[in-house]
Amino acid sequence: MERTLSIIKPDAVSKAVIGKIIDWFERKGIRIVAMKMVRMSKEQAEAFYAVHKDKPFYDSLTDFMSSGPVVVMVLEGENVIQKNREIMGATNPKDAAPGTIRKEFATDVEKNAVHGSDSPETAKQEIAFFFSEYELLSSTK
């Protein structure tokens, strides 16, 4: 079983589509093993997105991610990292395939509704950023 981090971003939270996004994952057979709503400070957003520190979008991204509450989740399943990325759709919603979360709910490249880890190594780091080990449910399989 593989795990990944998913974040429902402030734009999707403010649109009140949290339940719809969670349903998207569950309908695809993805299990949620941890979930909570948090509001990141600017400093926390900067730490989480530190890998992008030298990129031109870093300041606007961290401002956006600290602008309101987010829902952070740990998803579990076979090939869940790849499956989650397919369900999310392309980063730019204009390029996202029909039937993806970003095509349905995203506004633009930054306000794109969801975040998902891009590799097993990143997933491990990102999960640990938001969750302690005792907050993660054990796999039932």
C-alpha positions as YAML, in Angstrom:
chain: A
units: angstrom
residues:
- id: 1
  name: MET
  ca: [0.00, 0.00, 0.00]
- id: 2
  name: GLU
  ca: [1.26, 3.42, -0.97]
- id: 3
  name: ARG
  ca: [0.42, 6.73, 0.74]
- id: 4
  name: THR
  ca: [0.32, 10.30, -0.52]
- id: 5
  name: LEU
  ca: [-0.59, 13.72, 0.76]
- id: 6
  name: SER
  ca: [-3.52, 15.61, -0.69]
- id: 7
  name: ILE
  ca: [-4.44, 19.19, 0.11]
- id: 8
  name: ILE
  ca: [-7.76, 20.79, -0.71]
- id: 9
  name: LYS
  ca: [-6.58, 24.36, -1.25]
- id: 10
  name: PRO
  ca: [-8.17, 27.60, 0.06]
- id: 11
  name: ASP
  ca: [-10.03, 28.29, -3.20]
- id: 12
  name: ALA
  ca: [-11.84, 24.94, -3.09]
- id: 13
  name: VAL
  ca: [-12.53, 25.24, 0.65]
- id: 14
  name: SER
  ca: [-14.09, 28.68, 0.12]
- id: 15
  name: LYS
  ca: [-16.25, 27.27, -2.71]
- id: 16
  name: ALA
  ca: [-17.59, 24.64, -0.25]
- id: 17
  name: VAL
  ca: [-16.60, 21.68, -2.44]
- id: 18
  name: ILE
  ca: [-14.66, 19.72, 0.21]
- id: 19
  name: GLY
  ca: [-17.22, 16.89, 0.26]
- id: 20
  name: LYS
  ca: [-17.34, 16.68, -3.53]
- id: 21
  name: ILE
  ca: [-13.56, 16.36, -3.73]
- id: 22
  name: ILE
  ca: [-13.45, 13.72, -0.98]
- id: 23
  name: ASP
  ca: [-16.19, 11.82, -2.83]
- id: 24
  name: TRP
  ca: [-14.05, 11.93, -5.98]
- id: 25
  name: PHE
  ca: [-11.26, 10.07, -4.16]
- id: 26
  name: GLU
  ca: [-13.56, 7.55, -2.49]
- id: 27
  name: ARG
  ca: [-15.37, 6.73, -5.73]
- id: 28
  name: LYS
  ca: [-11.97, 5.85, -7.21]
- id: 29
  name: GLY
  ca: [-11.28, 3.38, -4.39]
- id: 30
  name: ILE
  ca: [-8.81, 5.58, -2.53]
- id: 31
  name: ARG
  ca: [-8.87, 5.28, 1.26]
- id: 32
  name: ILE
  ca: [-8.44, 8.34, 3.50]
- id: 33
  name: VAL
  ca: [-6.29, 7.35, 6.50]
- id: 34
  name: ALA
  ca: [-5.95, 10.84, 8.05]
- id: 35
  name: MET
  ca: [-7.64, 14.20, 7.54]
- id: 36
  name: LYS
  ca: [-7.85, 17.60, 9.20]
- id: 37
  name: MET
  ca: [-8.54, 21.24, 8.43]
- id: 38
  name: VAL
  ca: [-5.74, 23.69, 9.19]
- id: 39
  name: ARG
  ca: [-4.81, 27.26, 8.39]
- id: 40
  name: MET
  ca: [-1.15, 27.56, 7.56]
- id: 41
  name: SER
  ca: [0.75, 30.68, 8.56]
- id: 42
  name: LYS
  ca: [2.84, 32.34, 5.87]
- id: 43
  name: GLU
  ca: [5.93, 30.82, 7.52]
- id: 44
  name: GLN
  ca: [4.41, 27.32, 7.46]
- id: 45
  name: ALA
  ca: [3.46, 27.72, 3.79]
- id: 46
  name: GLU
  ca: [7.00, 28.89, 3.03]
- id: 47
  name: ALA
  ca: [8.43, 25.85, 4.82]
- id: 48
  name: PHE
  ca: [6.06, 23.44, 3.06]
- id: 49
  name: TYR
  ca: [6.84, 24.87, -0.40]
- id: 50
  name: ALA
  ca: [10.57, 25.51, 0.30]
- id: 51
  name: VAL
  ca: [11.48, 23.38, -2.74]
- id: 52
  name: HIS
  ca: [10.02, 26.22, -4.89]
- id: 53
  name: LYS
  ca: [11.80, 29.05, -3.03]
- id: 54
  name: ASP
  ca: [13.78, 30.22, -6.08]
- id: 55
  name: LYS
  ca: [10.81, 30.12, -8.46]
- id: 56
  name: PRO
  ca: [8.95, 33.29, -9.47]
- id: 57
  name: PHE
  ca: [5.59, 32.00, -8.19]
- id: 58
  name: TYR
  ca: [6.86, 31.17, -4.66]
- id: 59
  name: ASP
  ca: [5.63, 34.36, -2.92]
- id: 60
  name: SER
  ca: [2.19, 34.34, -4.51]
- id: 61
  name: LEU
  ca: [1.83, 30.59, -3.85]
- id: 62
  name: THR
  ca: [2.72, 30.90, -0.18]
- id: 63
  name: ASP
  ca: [0.46, 33.97, 0.18]
- id: 64
  name: PHE
  ca: [-2.39, 32.01, -1.37]
- id: 65
  name: MET
  ca: [-1.83, 28.85, 0.65]
- id: 66
  name: SER
  ca: [-1.86, 30.89, 3.88]
- id: 67
  name: SER
  ca: [-4.89, 32.95, 2.86]
- id: 68
  name: GLY
  ca: [-7.50, 30.58, 4.29]
- id: 69
  name: PRO
  ca: [-8.12, 27.11, 5.65]
- id: 70
  name: VAL
  ca: [-7.04, 23.98, 3.79]
- id: 71
  name: VAL
  ca: [-7.96, 20.33, 4.25]
- id: 72
  name: VAL
  ca: [-4.97, 18.03, 4.44]
- id: 73
  name: MET
  ca: [-5.44, 14.30, 3.90]
- id: 74
  name: VAL
  ca: [-3.35, 11.18, 3.69]
- id: 75
  name: LEU
  ca: [-4.61, 8.96, 0.91]
- id: 76
  name: GLU
  ca: [-3.79, 5.27, 0.69]
- id: 77
  name: GLY
  ca: [-4.10, 2.68, -2.05]
- id: 78
  name: GLU
  ca: [-2.31, 0.82, -4.81]
- id: 79
  name: ASN
  ca: [-0.32, 3.30, -6.94]
- id: 80
  name: VAL
  ca: [-2.13, 6.08, -5.07]
- id: 81
  name: ILE
  ca: [0.42, 8.78, -5.99]
- id: 82
  name: GLN
  ca: [-0.11, 8.27, -9.71]
- id: 83
  name: LYS
  ca: [-3.83, 7.64, -9.31]
- id: 84
  name: ASN
  ca: [-4.22, 10.86, -7.31]
- id: 85
  name: ARG
  ca: [-2.31, 12.87, -9.91]
- id: 86
  name: GLU
  ca: [-4.59, 11.51, -12.65]
- id: 87
  name: ILE
  ca: [-7.71, 12.35, -10.61]
- id: 88
  name: MET
  ca: [-6.41, 15.89, -9.93]
- id: 89
  name: GLY
  ca: [-5.65, 16.62, -13.58]
- id: 90
  name: ALA
  ca: [-3.07, 18.96, -15.08]
- id: 91
  name: THR
  ca: [-1.77, 21.83, -12.93]
- id: 92
  name: ASN
  ca: [-3.28, 24.33, -15.33]
- id: 93
  name: PRO
  ca: [-7.04, 23.69, -15.38]
- id: 94
  name: LYS
  ca: [-7.15, 24.77, -19.04]
- id: 95
  name: ASP
  ca: [-5.03, 21.69, -19.80]
- id: 96
  name: ALA
  ca: [-6.84, 19.35, -17.38]
- id: 97
  name: ALA
  ca: [-8.83, 16.49, -18.84]
- id: 98
  name: PRO
  ca: [-12.61, 16.40, -18.44]
- id: 99
  name: GLY
  ca: [-13.62, 14.42, -15.36]
- id: 100
  name: THR
  ca: [-10.70, 15.67, -13.23]
- id: 101
  name: ILE
  ca: [-10.88, 17.74, -10.06]
- id: 102
  name: ARG
  ca: [-8.99, 20.68, -11.53]
- id: 103
  name: LYS
  ca: [-11.12, 20.78, -14.67]
- id: 104
  name: GLU
  ca: [-14.21, 20.88, -12.46]
- id: 105
  name: PHE
  ca: [-13.14, 23.20, -9.62]
- id: 106
  name: ALA
  ca: [-9.91, 25.08, -10.44]
- id: 107
  name: THR
  ca: [-9.75, 28.72, -11.50]
- id: 108
  name: ASP
  ca: [-6.17, 29.04, -12.71]
- id: 109
  name: VAL
  ca: [-2.67, 27.56, -12.32]
- id: 110
  name: GLU
  ca: [-2.35, 28.81, -8.73]
- id: 111
  name: LYS
  ca: [-5.95, 28.51, -7.58]
- id: 112
  name: ASN
  ca: [-6.13, 24.94, -8.81]
- id: 113
  name: ALA
  ca: [-8.20, 23.38, -5.99]
- id: 114
  name: VAL
  ca: [-5.84, 20.59, -4.89]
- id: 115
  name: HIS
  ca: [-2.23, 19.63, -4.24]
- id: 116
  name: GLY
  ca: [-0.81, 16.12, -4.40]
- id: 117
  name: SER
  ca: [2.63, 14.66, -3.73]
- id: 118
  name: ASP
  ca: [4.62, 13.85, -6.86]
- id: 119
  name: SER
  ca: [6.79, 10.95, -5.61]
- id: 120
  name: PRO
  ca: [7.09, 8.48, -2.73]
- id: 121
  name: GLU
  ca: [9.93, 10.53, -1.21]
- id: 122
  name: THR
  ca: [7.97, 13.77, -1.42]
- id: 123
  name: ALA
  ca: [4.86, 12.05, -0.04]
- id: 124
  name: LYS
  ca: [6.75, 10.84, 3.01]
- id: 125
  name: GLN
  ca: [8.11, 14.35, 3.72]
- id: 126
  name: GLU
  ca: [4.78, 16.07, 3.08]
- id: 127
  name: ILE
  ca: [2.79, 13.63, 5.24]
- id: 128
  name: ALA
  ca: [5.27, 14.15, 8.10]
- id: 129
  name: PHE
  ca: [4.89, 17.93, 7.74]
- id: 130
  name: PHE
  ca: [1.20, 17.75, 8.70]
- id: 131
  name: PHE
  ca: [0.71, 14.45, 10.56]
- id: 132
  name: SER
  ca: [2.36, 12.59, 13.39]
- id: 133
  name: GLU
  ca: [2.52, 8.80, 13.21]
- id: 134
  name: TYR
  ca: [-0.27, 8.35, 15.77]
- id: 135
  name: GLU
  ca: [-2.65, 10.36, 13.57]
- id: 136
  name: LEU
  ca: [-2.38, 7.88, 10.71]
- id: 137
  name: LEU
  ca: [-4.74, 4.94, 10.66]
- id: 138
  name: SER
  ca: [-3.28, 1.50, 10.06]
- id: 139
  name: SER
  ca: [-4.08, -0.13, 6.77]
- id: 140
  name: THR
  ca: [-6.95, -2.58, 6.96]
- id: 141
  name: LYS
  ca: [-5.61, -4.69, 4.12]
...
